[in-house]
């Protein structure tokens, strides 16, 4: 079994990203970059660097409708999630938290979890000792074995505090929630009206990361030769940038693969097998996989994906909108997924425009197993 390779995408000092989503206004930006957008950016980078034919050759083995499809993709990509120090963070699984009392405010705030919290949640272990208790007298908080960052949006264990950036490792539990892994802001911008040459001010969302924080990527390589190929493209992509507003300096990053980043169990976890699976990527089911959405124990969220595409031969056009299963969803496996061709009808004779719904997953204990 090929291990899961983990990469850091470190923005330059002062750098930021604009990651939009269907339904978000321009002044908003998310703190993650979904796998379908990353795959599209990789293919676009190859097209710019090597030409459309090379991009088509790269994408063909991922497409089950082509002659070179071999039953599974040559590699699987996760979405890009935040990291803090030496801790990769994961979307909160759509699982019931196994605890006697889960405060509503706590459950609503948490968006990302650490590796240790993730492992306990997916093994359906008791989580009572990791949820803070508020004492009736004076409202004091007993933090127990849990710790929080980002105003409660990031949940980790007390033991994992030593994996955070050095400045946070000795902070009191009550001080940690005030430390931001990322910051979101709306930046004023100016554009010119072509009709009257007048200026207009608008707001653009920007997410930036604290020191020793950034984004991480997981990749499972299934065929020889693809690791060097992808890493080379990702380095070019770091110069080109990801997300929106790249002409104004957004989106650039440096790619690294620190050997001590992330726990050993994560790198060795089986990413395609039967049983319940946690999605670390967006997912479009193949025809035999549609029944996974009907499973009584499945828990998932759907994302409507639209947006614009750029083609060297055409003005920007709207892509076809598709529905994908979002990261953090839990479905019965095994799951492979598929690519979707989202080119508009006016491009029917042009090259395909892919969005990747290929699944990268981690195992989840069967329902009913509670330690």
C-alpha positions in Angstrom: 0.0 0.0 0.0 1.4 3.4 -1.0 1.6 5.8 1.9 -0.3 9.1 2.0 2.2 11.9 1.1 1.7 15.1 3.1 2.7 18.5 1.7 2.8 22.0 3.2 1.8 24.9 1.0 3.4 27.9 2.8 2.4 31.4 1.6 5.1 34.1 1.5 5.2 36.6 4.3 2.3 39.0 3.9 0.7 36.7 1.3 -2.9 35.7 1.1 -5.6 33.8 -0.9 -9.0 34.4 -2.3 -11.0 31.1 -2.3 -14.6 31.8 -3.3 -17.5 29.4 -3.4 -20.9 29.2 -5.0 -23.2 31.5 -3.1 -20.4 33.6 -1.5 -20.0 37.2 -2.5 -16.6 38.5 -3.7 -15.9 40.0 -0.3 -15.8 36.6 1.3 -13.1 34.0 1.2 -12.9 30.5 2.7 -10.0 28.9 4.6 -9.8 25.8 2.4 -9.4 25.1 -1.3 -11.4 22.2 -2.6 -9.9 19.2 -4.5 -11.9 19.9 -7.7 -10.5 23.4 -7.9 -6.9 22.1 -7.2 -7.2 19.5 -9.9 -8.4 22.1 -12.4 -5.5 24.4 -11.4 -3.0 21.6 -12.0 -4.4 20.9 -15.5 -4.5 24.6 -16.3 -0.9 25.0 -15.2 0.2 22.2 -17.5 -1.8 23.7 -20.4 0.0 27.1 -19.8 3.5 25.5 -19.5 3.3 22.7 -22.0 0.3 23.2 -24.2 -3.3 21.8 -24.4 -2.1 18.4 -25.7 0.1 17.8 -22.7 -2.8 18.8 -20.4 -5.1 16.3 -22.1 -2.5 13.6 -21.8 -2.1 14.3 -18.1 -5.9 14.2 -17.4 -6.9 11.2 -19.6 -5.8 8.5 -17.0 -8.2 10.0 -14.5 -11.2 9.8 -16.8 -13.0 6.5 -16.8 -14.4 7.2 -20.3 -11.0 7.2 -21.9 -9.1 4.2 -23.3 -6.2 4.7 -20.8 -8.4 4.4 -17.7 -7.0 1.5 -15.6 -9.9 1.0 -13.1 -8.7 3.7 -10.6 -6.9 7.0 -10.9 -3.1 7.2 -10.9 -3.3 9.4 -7.8 -5.8 10.9 -5.4 -5.8 14.4 -4.1 -7.3 15.8 -0.9 -8.6 19.3 -0.6 -6.3 21.9 0.9 -6.9 22.4 4.6 -5.2 24.6 7.2 -2.3 23.5 9.3 -0.8 25.0 12.5 2.8 24.2 13.3 3.1 20.5 12.9 -0.6 19.7 13.0 -2.6 19.2 9.8 -6.2 20.1 10.4 -9.3 18.2 9.1 -12.9 19.1 8.4 -15.1 18.2 11.3 -16.5 14.8 10.3 -20.3 14.6 9.9 -20.6 12.2 12.8 -22.5 12.2 16.1 -20.0 13.2 18.8 -20.0 10.4 21.3 -20.4 12.3 24.5 -23.1 12.6 27.2 -23.4 16.4 26.7 -22.3 18.4 23.7 -22.9 22.1 24.3 -24.7 23.6 21.3 -22.4 26.6 21.1 -19.3 24.3 21.1 -20.7 22.0 18.3 -21.7 25.1 16.2 -18.2 26.7 16.4 -16.0 23.7 15.6 -15.0 23.6 11.9 -11.7 21.8 11.9 -10.1 19.1 14.1 -6.6 17.9 14.8 -5.3 14.4 14.0 -5.9 13.0 17.5 -9.4 14.4 17.7 -10.1 13.1 14.2 -8.9 9.6 15.1 -11.1 9.4 18.2 -14.1 10.7 16.4 -13.8 8.3 13.4 -13.3 5.4 15.9 -16.4 6.6 17.7 -14.6 6.9 21.0 -16.0 8.7 24.0 -15.2 12.4 23.8 -16.5 13.6 27.1 -13.0 14.4 28.5 -12.1 16.5 25.5 -15.1 18.9 25.8 -14.6 21.8 28.2 -16.9 22.0 31.3 -18.3 25.2 32.6 -18.6 25.1 36.4 -21.8 26.6 37.8 -20.1 28.7 40.4 -18.6 31.7 38.8 -18.7 30.3 35.3 -15.1 29.0 35.4 -14.1 26.6 32.6 -12.4 23.2 33.1 -10.6 22.6 29.8 -10.0 18.9 30.6 -8.0 17.3 27.7 -9.3 19.6 25.0 -7.8 22.7 23.6 -9.1 25.2 21.0 -7.7 27.8 18.5 -9.4 30.3 16.2 -12.2 31.3 18.7 -13.2 27.6 19.0 -13.2 26.8 15.3 -10.2 24.4 15.7 -10.4 21.5 18.2 -7.2 19.7 19.4 -6.0 17.7 22.4 -3.9 19.1 25.3 -1.1 16.7 24.2 -1.0 18.2 20.8 -0.4 21.7 22.0 3.4 20.9 21.8 3.0 20.5 18.1 1.7 24.1 17.6 4.0 27.0 16.7 6.5 27.6 19.4 4.9 30.8 20.7 1.7 28.9 21.4 3.1 25.8 23.1 3.3 27.3 26.7 0.1 29.4 26.6 -2.7 28.7 29.1 -5.7 26.8 27.8 -7.9 29.9 28.2 -5.5 32.0 26.0 -5.2 29.5 23.1 -8.6 30.3 21.6 -7.5 33.8 20.9 -4.7 32.6 18.6 -5.7 32.7 14.9 -4.4 30.1 12.5 -5.9 32.2 9.7 -7.4 35.7 9.4 -10.2 36.7 7.0 -10.6 40.3 5.8 -12.3 42.3 3.1 -9.9 44.4 1.2 -11.0 47.6 -0.6 -10.2 47.5 -4.3 -10.6 49.9 -7.2 -11.7 49.2 -10.7 -12.4 51.4 -13.7 -15.8 51.6 -15.4 -15.1 51.1 -19.2 -18.1 53.2 -20.1 -17.2 56.5 -18.4 -13.7 55.8 -17.1 -14.9 56.4 -13.6 -13.5 54.5 -10.6 -15.5 52.1 -8.5 -14.6 50.7 -5.1 -15.4 47.1 -4.2 -14.4 44.7 -1.5 -12.4 41.5 -2.1 -12.1 38.7 0.5 -8.7 37.7 1.6 -7.6 34.9 3.9 -4.0 35.0 5.3 -2.2 32.7 7.7 -0.3 33.3 10.9 3.4 32.5 11.2 4.2 28.8 10.9 0.7 28.2 9.5 -0.7 27.6 6.0 -2.4 25.0 3.9 -1.6 21.3 3.6 -2.3 18.7 0.9 -2.6 14.9 1.0 -1.8 12.7 -2.0 -2.0 9.0 -2.5 0.1 7.9 -5.5 -1.3 4.8 -7.1 1.1 4.5 -10.1 4.8 4.9 -10.6 6.1 8.1 -12.1 3.3 10.3 -11.0 4.9 11.8 -7.8 7.7 13.6 -9.6 5.3 14.8 -12.2 2.8 16.2 -9.8 5.4 17.8 -7.5 6.9 19.6 -10.5 3.5 20.9 -11.5 2.7 22.0 -8.0 6.0 24.0 -7.8 5.0 25.8 -11.0 1.5 26.3 -9.5 3.0 27.9 -6.5 4.5 30.6 -8.7 1.3 30.9 -10.8 -1.0 31.0 -7.7 -4.3 29.3 -6.7 -7.7 30.8 -6.2 -8.9 34.2 -7.4 -7.3 37.7 -7.6 -3.9 36.2 -8.7 -3.1 39.3 -10.8 -2.9 41.2 -7.6 -0.5 38.9 -6.0 -2.8 36.5 -4.3 -2.4 32.7 -4.2 1.3 32.0 -4.4 3.0 29.4 -2.1 6.1 27.4 -1.5 5.8 23.6 -1.6 7.5 21.4 1.0 7.2 17.8 2.2 8.6 17.8 5.8 9.1 14.1 6.9 7.9 14.8 10.5 4.7 16.5 9.4 1.6 14.6 10.5 1.3 11.4 12.6 2.4 8.0 11.2 -1.0 6.4 11.4 -2.4 9.1 9.0 0.2 8.4 6.4 -0.4 4.7 6.5 -4.2 4.8 6.7 -6.0 2.8 4.0 -7.7 5.3 1.7 -9.8 2.9 -0.4 -11.6 0.0 1.2 -15.0 -1.2 2.2 -16.7 0.1 5.4 -17.6 3.7 6.2 -15.3 6.4 4.8 -14.6 10.0 5.6 -14.1 12.2 2.6 -11.0 14.4 2.5 -11.9 15.5 -1.0 -15.1 16.5 -2.9 -16.8 13.5 -4.5 -19.0 12.7 -7.5 -20.3 9.1 -7.4 -20.0 6.8 -10.3 -23.2 5.0 -11.2 -22.5 1.9 -8.9 -21.7 4.3 -6.0 -24.9 6.3 -6.1 -26.5 3.9 -3.6 -23.9 5.1 -1.0 -25.9 8.3 -0.7 -29.0 6.3 0.2 -27.4 4.4 3.0 -29.2 4.9 6.3 -26.0 5.7 8.2 -24.5 8.1 5.6 -24.1 11.7 6.7 -23.1 14.2 4.0 -23.3 17.8 2.8 -23.8 18.7 -0.9 -21.9 21.6 -2.6 -23.2 23.4 -5.7 -20.1 24.1 -7.8 -20.3 26.6 -10.6 -18.0 29.5 -11.6 -16.1 30.6 -14.6 -13.6 29.0 -16.9 -10.8 30.5 -19.0 -9.7 29.2 -22.4 -6.8 30.5 -24.5 -9.2 30.6 -27.5 -12.2 32.1 -25.9 -13.5 34.9 -23.5 -14.4 33.7 -20.0 -17.5 31.5 -19.9 -19.6 30.1 -17.1 -19.0 26.4 -16.4 -21.9 24.0 -16.1 -23.1 23.8 -12.5 -22.7 20.4 -10.8 -23.5 19.0 -7.4 -20.7 17.3 -5.4 -20.5 15.7 -2.0 -18.4 17.9 0.3 -15.4 17.2 2.4 -16.1 15.9 5.9 -19.0 13.7 4.6 -19.2 10.1 5.7 -20.4 7.4 3.3 -20.1 3.6 2.9 -17.2 2.6 0.7 -15.2 1.7 -1.2 -15.4 5.0 -3.1 -13.6 6.0 -6.3 -15.6 8.8 -7.9 -15.2 10.3 -11.3 -14.4 13.4 -13.3 -17.2 15.7 -14.6 -16.9 17.6 -17.9 -18.3 21.0 -17.2 -17.7 22.8 -20.5 -20.7 24.9 -21.6 -22.6 23.8 -24.7 -20.9 26.4 -26.9 -17.7 24.5 -26.3 -19.1 21.1 -27.2 -16.4 20.7 -29.9 -13.6 22.0 -27.8 -11.4 20.2 -25.2 -13.0 18.9 -22.0 -13.1 21.1 -18.9 -12.8 18.8 -15.9 -13.9 19.0 -12.3 -12.5 16.2 -10.2 -14.9 14.2 -8.0 -12.3 11.5 -7.4 -12.4 10.4 -3.7 -9.6 10.5 -1.2 -11.0 9.0 2.1 -10.0 7.7 5.6 -11.7 4.8 7.4 -14.5 5.3 9.9 -15.6 2.7 12.4 -18.9 1.0 11.7 -22.0 2.6 13.4 -22.8 1.2 16.8 -19.2 0.8 17.8 -18.6 3.2 20.7 -15.6 2.8 22.9 
